[in-house]
Amino acid sequence: MTPIVRISRGNFPPERYEPLHSAFAASRSTLESAMRRLRGHRMSYAAIDRDSSSIVFVSFWDDLDAAKQLGQLPEMQEAAGELVKLGVQFERPVINYSTLWRVAG
C-alpha cells in the first residue's frame, strides 16, 4: 500500500486576500470533523500565501481510493464553492501523488 499525497491548489486576485484568509481559516470547523470520518485520512494542511495569491490544501492518505473520497465529501464541495464565490480559481484536476519516500523530523 503506497501512501498518497493529495494537493489542491487555487489562485485568487490579490485584493481578495483578507476575506479569503478568513473564509479558508473558518472552513476548518466544518471540514475537520467531516474528514476525520473518512477512511484512510492521515493529516491535512490548509495554507495561503499572500505573495503568490494562492491557496493550497494538502492531505495525506493511506491509498488512492481513500484520497478520492475527499473530492466527493459534501462539506469539502461546499467549502470550495464558498472560496470560488470569493474569487478562487482552482487548478483542475486535483492531483493524487504516489509517495516515493519520506523524511520524518
Summary of the structure (lengths in Angstrom):
residues: 105
radius of gyration: 13.9
end to end distance: 22.4
largest distance: 43.0
contacts: 283
relative contact order: 0.30
helix: 41%
strand: 30%
